[in-house]
Amino acid sequence: MTESEATGYDCLSSRPVPEGELRTFLLDCFEITEAELFVAHTDRITDELRARPADAVFAAYCTYDPQMSGHFAMSFNVGIEGRLADRVGRREFAERFAARFDAYVLYGDAEPPGLWTVILPDGSRLRAAMEQDDDLCVLYAATAPVPGLPDLRVDEGLWRIR
């Protein structure tokens, strides 16, 4: 069996997650050791790396920013080795995160331009359209209701857009 290529999972979360809890989640999710994981706030990457050996290699490298506004409270990016992508795919990763932290999670995979996938805490998947301006991210339509967003327009036609 061939190993998948290294990839990255870029997500937005409706709830902020403290770094320690994020670290524990990533260790459990990918079944890796502490030495294989790097986690840092986007503003502290250089300082955090300075404390590590210059030749350190990480199976998973996560940066996060809890300064989002709008419908999302946090962004995070996880770069992973191919073997980890083989263990946990993009959708499964978002499902696990959403369930673990009772959050809805937005990510991109193979959607048409301008559309995203959102996973709800119960594992439901929907497609959504979002406006973004720097750290302000606001959903303006989705294929199903999103808990906590009663004014979000529901448009099942988003599934038909190719």
PyMOL commands that set and color helices and strands:
alter all, ss='L'
color gray80, all
select helices_A, chain A and resi 19-30+34-36+42-50+82-87+90-101+156-160
alter helices_A, ss='H'
color red, helices_A
select strands_A, chain A and resi 7-13+37-41+60-65+69-70+74-80+105-107+115-119+125-133+136-142+153-154
alter strands_A, ss='S'
color yellow, strands_A
deselect
rebuild
show_as cartoon
